[in-house]
Amino acid sequence: MKKLLLAILVLSSASLFAQKKADDIAKLSTETYDFGKVKQNVPPTAIITVTNIGKEDLIIEQATPSCGCTVSDYTKAPIAPGKTGTIKATYNAATLGAINKTLTVKFAGADDVKFVKLTGEVLAPADYDKAMATDASKKTDQVSTTTTKKMKKAKKTITSSKS
């Protein structure tokens, strides 16, 4: 009988100390944030929305970048159930090349963490300007093509309704 009571006591106390999983209490708007093409020395900022999907207030304990080239800030006040907070991560964009950084997010009461991957590409100012000019040209071409197609379709509709 003593063994049975001891077993029940151990199991019930273990459940009191069981921690929650981060996925059960918080939802991130994204787990990969792509800065895209970034001009060297023009720091971009990622803003990630954190939604409390639990039944108790959510507290972000830490949002730690993988290196000193990224600075983070986050909502310090408790986030009520169903409400949102934010995590901001600013990359310094000093070094040319690919951006592959990680933000580790720890929530109070969770025994695990969530990760946000930060990606992109830092370009030299001249290369960035050239890439943006090319992208703008492509967008203009897409708008022109779409507009032309819509105009032709509208013309066909008008022509067929006259007959």
ABEGO torsion letter per residue (X at the ends): XAAAAAAAAAAAAAAAABBBBAAAABBBABABBBAEBBBBGBBBBBBBBBBBABABBBBBABBBBABAABBBBBBABBBBBGBBBBBBBBBAGABBEBBBBBBBBBBBGBABBBBBBBBEBBBBAAAAAAAAAAAAAAAAAAAAAAAAAAAAAAAAAAAAAAX
